[in-house]
Amino acid sequence: MKTAKTLTAIFKEIVIEASNNPDFEKRLLAAMGAEGVDSKKSASHRRKAPLFDPFEELYNGSEALRRRLNECDIEQLRDIIASQGMDRAKVAMKWKDKERVISWILTTVGTRSQLGDAFRKLP
């Protein structure tokens, strides 16, 4: 048997045993350093789904988008940022000033919506 096939067969047996034997699953998680982690629960650090897609709202105009963002509280704005991957450096997620967060979203949406425009323009 090749290495990949052997490893696949081994891990398949481990998965079957872990799903049938809760004690084995706990020992396996402890061996991997994941003690106390319930594999059946979803991650609690996930943010809620955003109220709306800012790119779809931009079709109604930037002022409509700004009005819609002003209706949101800071956590709802952070949900939008997280869902769109607008803060890779994790800076804007820490801001407390609502207007600053709204400005970040407007700038990011405006910039991203113009990506590829050079290829769309006729010569």
C-alpha positions in Angstrom: 0.0 0.0 0.0 1.2 3.5 -0.7 1.7 6.0 2.1 -1.3 8.1 1.3 -3.6 5.0 1.2 -2.2 3.8 4.5 -2.7 7.1 6.2 -6.2 7.4 4.8 -7.1 4.0 6.2 -5.6 4.8 9.6 -7.4 8.1 9.9 -10.7 6.6 8.7 -10.5 4.1 11.6 -9.6 6.8 14.1 -12.7 8.9 13.0 -15.0 5.8 13.2 -13.7 5.0 16.6 -13.9 8.6 17.9 -17.5 8.9 16.7 -18.5 5.6 18.3 -16.5 5.9 21.5 -16.9 9.2 23.5 -14.1 8.2 25.9 -11.7 7.7 23.0 -12.8 11.0 21.5 -12.0 12.8 24.8 -8.6 11.1 25.0 -7.9 12.0 21.4 -8.8 15.6 21.9 -6.6 15.8 25.1 -3.7 14.3 23.2 -4.1 17.0 20.5 -4.2 19.7 23.2 -7.9 20.5 22.6 -9.2 19.5 26.0 -12.6 20.8 27.0 -13.4 21.5 23.4 -16.8 20.2 22.4 -16.5 19.3 18.7 -20.2 19.4 18.2 -20.6 23.0 19.2 -20.1 25.8 16.7 -17.4 28.4 17.4 -18.6 31.0 19.8 -16.2 33.7 18.5 -18.1 33.9 15.2 -20.0 37.1 14.5 -23.6 37.3 13.6 -24.7 37.5 9.9 -24.8 41.1 8.7 -28.2 42.9 8.4 -27.5 43.6 4.7 -24.8 43.5 2.0 -23.2 46.9 1.6 -22.3 46.2 -2.0 -25.9 45.6 -2.9 -27.0 48.7 -1.0 -24.4 50.7 -3.0 -26.5 50.2 -6.1 -29.0 52.6 -4.5 -26.2 55.2 -4.1 -23.5 56.0 -1.6 -25.9 58.2 0.4 -28.4 55.4 0.7 -25.6 53.2 1.9 -24.5 55.8 4.5 -28.2 56.2 5.7 -28.4 52.4 6.1 -25.1 52.2 8.0 -26.2 55.0 10.3 -29.2 52.9 11.3 -26.9 50.2 12.6 -25.3 50.0 16.0 -21.6 49.5 16.4 -21.9 45.7 16.7 -24.0 45.4 13.5 -21.3 47.5 11.7 -18.6 45.1 12.9 -20.7 42.2 11.6 -20.7 43.8 8.2 -16.9 44.3 8.4 -16.3 40.8 9.5 -18.6 39.2 6.9 -16.9 41.1 4.0 -13.3 40.6 5.3 -12.8 44.4 5.4 -10.3 44.4 8.3 -7.5 41.9 7.9 -5.3 43.7 10.3 -8.1 43.7 13.0 -7.8 47.4 13.6 -11.3 48.7 12.7 -12.9 46.0 14.8 -11.5 47.7 17.9 -12.7 51.2 17.1 -15.5 52.6 19.3 -16.4 55.6 17.2 -19.4 54.7 15.1 -18.7 57.4 12.4 -15.1 56.1 12.0 -16.4 52.6 11.4 -19.0 53.8 8.9 -16.3 55.8 7.1 -14.1 52.6 7.0 -17.0 50.6 5.5 -17.8 53.3 2.9 -14.2 53.7 1.8 -13.7 49.9 1.6 -16.9 49.3 -0.3 -16.2 52.2 -2.7 -12.6 51.0 -3.4 -13.6 47.4 -3.9 -16.5 48.3 -6.1 -14.1 50.0 -8.5 -11.7 47.1 -8.8 -11.3 46.0 -12.3 -12.7 49.2 -13.8 -9.6 49.6 -16.0 -10.6 46.4 -17.8 -14.1 47.5 -18.3 -13.4 50.9 -20.0 -13.4 51.0 -23.7 -10.3 52.3 -25.4 
